[in-house]
Amino acid sequence: MLAMTRLRAVKTMRALFIFFLVFLACLFVSNGSLLAGENHSTIIKGRWEASDTLLFQVGEELTYNVRYAFIDIGQVRIKIAEKVIENGKAIYKAIAYIDSYRGVPFVDLHTIYETKIASPICSEWFRARTKDDSKWWHITYTLDYLKREMEVQKGEFGASSVEKVEKLTLDTIYQDGLSLFYYARANVKQRKNSSVPTIIQEQKVSTHLNFLNERTTEEIDAVDYPIDVIHFDGRADFVGIFGLTGDFEGWFSNDEARVPILAKMKVLIGNVTIELMKWNRTGWTPPRGEDD
């Protein structure tokens, strides 16, 4: 009985963290879908817009506290690792470290997400690594838009061979949970309802966004003044994968950096809050909003 309870808790914790990255990003994306008949070679152009290059600051690191009800359950640390040239294209590599806090009952979760992001902001490669006891397991996506297919590899990380390889057809450009985090920031200042195609748990899904363009202020523990932010809400179709409700809302900084400050989502029992707790971005501090 205790083993079953622990297993359910671990699965719930993992689901919350996986959903966090996708959810937090999905709050603010504009429509990234393409017509199936378009030539993908002209779309994946490898040339970055000026506003995007300002957003992608190599070395930027954002750390978030994840809270369920009144309990701090874990932390997500997201960073832009480097900018490289691959096949003549400029690619940004990002990484996220997802960890439960020590002492959280029944849960010991450690996951690493990595992505390679091309222009226009989309996923070209993604890998998730999860620790299970002493071993790390991975799932890796390689997206080839010219061939319109995605290769999926699964197995023990570091092993000489993979356990499973399969392919999915791509009918448009897609985001993974981590690339979507940055795509969201690049498109935050929109006013419209929209959706974006995303690959989650090897499924093609969509998320519906309500771009309210609602400027307001929010307070977090890490900052001693109200922060100037833009508020949005929406609903995710893919929450059935995790047993969550799909309703969410969030706030990005109202400035050039468009840093996610705060997000909230509903789960079957209670709410989850994701809050910026630390940051390292040259020249950036949270913009001050008007005091009440």
N, C-alpha and C positions, 0 to 999 in steps of 0.2 A: 504493500500500500504506500509506504514511504517512498519507495523507488518510483512508483507511478506518479506521485505528487511532485517529486523532484524533476522527473522527465517533463511533465507538463509545464512546470515553472521555467525550466531551461528553454523549452520551445517558445513559450510566451515572451521571455526576455529577448531571445534572438529575433523573434518577430518584431518586437518593438524597436530594436535597434536597426534592423533592416528597413523597416517602414520609416524610421526617422529620416534617413538620408533621402529616400525617395520623396517622402511627404514634404520635408522642409523645402526641397527644391521645387516640387510640383506646385507649391503655392503660387509661384510667380512666373511661370513660363508662358511665352507667347506661342502661337501655333507654329510648330516646327515641321509639320507634315508636308510631303511633296506629292505631286501627282505621279502615279505609278509609271506613266509613260515618259517622264522626264529623263534626260540624260544625266546620270549621276556624276559623270566625269566633269561636267561643267559646274556642278553644285558643290562638290568637295574641292574647292579651289585652292586651299592652302594659303590664302591671303587674308590677313586679319584686319578688321576694321579698327580705326583709331580708338574708338570707345572700348573695344574689347581688349586691346593691348594695355590700356590703362587699368582695366579690371584685373587682368592676369598679372599679378606681381609675384615673380619668383621669390620664394622664401616666406610668403604670407602663410600664417598659421592661425587658425581659429579653433578655439576649444569650447565645447558646449557641455553643460550639465543636463542630464536627463532625469526628470523627476516624475514618479508615478504617485498620484495623490500627494501625500506629504513626505514621501520617502525618496531620497536621492538614490537612484539605482545604477547609474553609470555615467560614462563620459565618452564623447566623440571628439577626436582631434583631427582636423582636416588641413592639409597643407598643399601648396603648389611646389613640387619638388624641383622641376627644371623645365627649360625650354630646349628642344632638340630639333634638328632637321632630319626628317625621314622621307626618302623618295622625293626630295625636293620640296617638301611641305614643312611648315613650322608646326610643331606639335608640342602641346603643354602636357606634362605628366603630373598627375595629382594623386595623393594618397590619403586615406582616412584610417585612423586607428580607433577601433570600437572596443571598449572594455567595460565590464561590470566592475563596480567598486568592491573591494575586499570586504567581506563580512555580510554581503547581501545574501539572505537565506536561499539555499538551494541553487544558487546561480554562480557560475564561473565561466564567463563568456569573453573570448578574445578573438576578434576578427579584424582582418586588414583588407581594405578595398584599394585597388589601384586602377587608374584609367589613363588612356591616352586620348587627348581631345584635339580634334582638327577644326578648321574653319570652313563653313559656319559651324558654330559650336555643336558638336555631335560626337558620339562615341565611335572610336575606331578599334579599341581594344579595351577589355576589362577583365580583371581577375579578383576574385574573392578568396581569401584564405581564412580558414576557421580552425582553431585549436581544439582537439578532442583528446583529453588526457595529455600524452606526451607527443602526439602526432599532429601534423598540420595537413588539412585537406583543402583542395582547391577546385574551383570551377572557373574556367577561362573562356571568354568570348573573343573571337576575332572577326570583325565585321568587314566584309569586302563589298563595297557598294558598286563596283564595276561588274562583279559577278552576281550581285544581288543575293548574297548568301552570307550566313553567319555560321562559323564553326564553333562548336561547344566541346570543350575537353574537361573531363573530370578525373580526379584521382588523388593519390597521396602526393603532397607537394614535395618536390625534390627527388621523386622516384624516377627511374630510368625510362619508364613507359607509363602511358595513361591508361586508366581502366575503361574509359568510355569516350567515344567520339561520335558526335552527331552533327547534322547540319539543318539550319532553318532558312527559309526563304525570306529575303528582305524586300518589301515593296515600297520602302521609303527610308529616310534617314531616321535613326533611333538614338535614344539616350539610354545610358545605364544610370543607376542610382546616383553615382558620383559625378558623372559628366553633367547630369541634370542640375546638380547643385550650382554649377557655374553658368549653365545656360539660363537658369532662372535669374541669376543676378544680372546677366547681360540684358535681360528683357523686362526687368521689373517695372519700369515706368511706362506701362501701357494702360489703356482704358478700353477693355473689351472682355467678352467671354471667349474662352479658347480651350484647346486641348492639345496634348502632345503625345506622340507614340513613344513607348518606353518598353524595354525588355526587362522583365522582373521574373526571377525564378524560371527562366526559359519560356516565359509566356509573353505574348505581345498584348499590351494593355494600353489604356488611355486614362487620362485624368482631366476632370472638368474644372476650369478656373474661372472665378469671378473677379475680374480686375476692377476694383472699385475706385482706384486713384484717390483713396481717402487718406489725407495727411492727418497725423495725430501725434501723440507722444506716448512713450512707454517707459517704465522704470524697471531696472534690473539690479540685482545685488552688487554687480561689479562696478556700477557707475553711480555717483552720488548726485546726479541731476537727471531730469527727464530728457529722453532721447527723441530727436526728430525722426519719425518713421512714417512709412506708408503701409497701410493695412489692406489685407486681402483675405478672401476665404474661398472654399471650394470643396469638391468631393472627388474621391478616388475610386475608380471602378475595381481596382485590383485587390481591395482589402479583404475580399472573401478568401484569398490565399492565406491570410493571417488571422481571420476572425475578428477584424476590427470594423468600426462603423463607417469609416471613410470620410467623415466630416472633419474639416480642419480650418484653422485660420493662422495668420502669421504676419510678421512685421519686419521689413528691411530698413536699413538706414537710408534716410532721404539725402543721399549725396552721391558723389561719383563712384565710390567704392561699392555701394549697395550691399553692405554686409548684413546677413541675416542676424537679427537681434533676438527675436523671441518667436516661438511657435507653440501652438496648442492643438492637440487632437483628442477626439473622443474615442475611448475604447469601450468594450461592452460593460465594464464596471469602472466608472471613474474617468479621469482625464490624465493625459501625459503632457508635461510641459518641457520644452527644450529651450534653454536659455544660455546666451553667450556669457562665458565666465572669464575668458582670457583671450588676448589677441596679440599678434605680432605682425604688423603691416606698416612699412615705412611711411611716416608722415600722416598716419590716420589716427584719429580719436573719434569716438561716437559723436555725431553732431548734436549740439544742444538744442532742445526744443524750448518752447515758451513755458515758463512756470505758470501753474494755475493761479 
